Amino acid sequence: MNERRTAKVKVSLGKTVFLMTAILIIWSGSAAAQQSLRDLAKEYGSDWLAGRWTATTDNGTKILLVYRWELNGHLLTADFKMGEYASRGMIFYVPGEEKATEVGIDNRGGRTKGTWEAQDGKLVSKREHVDAEGNVRKSATVYTKVDAKTIKIALYGLDQDGELADEPWFTMDFKRKAGKTSKKTDKPAGESQKKSN
């Protein structure tokens, strides 16, 4: 009986040591946590993109773009709505690269992947969209800050080398819309939200 008890204690002690080692490795990794995407955006002067932006097309269709910081600034979510079309993307920084990565989906079964980078005071997003039927379209979006309440967005085609076409397909000004950029989404998952009365 004593041998079994000793064996159980050794196994239990071994599991405890392993668990403690894993916890220490995770803690030491988070102590030296990577720079967040929000930190990089501030460093490059491109943190102005976060917020709610609206525009109206010539035929009266409203467009809504919402960029929200989440997960302590390591993630920027991107919501787009135009008429019946809607999409959601996640933009995050991959250490060791000079670009942020984006993945997204839309309400028609399409998916998007791409990269973001700051260039000459502008933000350039190059992406590949695959629709539900498998058709591929490559494009680039260039975001330019006009002032605190206005951004200019230009959509370009991409050539076979991934370079922007000489002229944009279209250009549109978006206005910052106040409100609803609540910081509650910037809290870690599972953390309860306090409601004010």
Secondary structure, 3 states (H helix, E strand, C coil): CHHHHHHHHHHHHHHHHHHHHHHHHHHHHHHCCCCCHHHHHHHCCCHHHCEEEEEECCCCCEEEEEEEEEHHHCEEEEEEEECCEEEEEEEEECCCCCCEEEEEEECCCCEEEEEEEEECCEEEEEEEEECCCCCEEEEEEEEEEEECCEEEEEEEEECCCCCECCCCCEEEEEEEECCCCCHHHHCCCCCCCCCCC
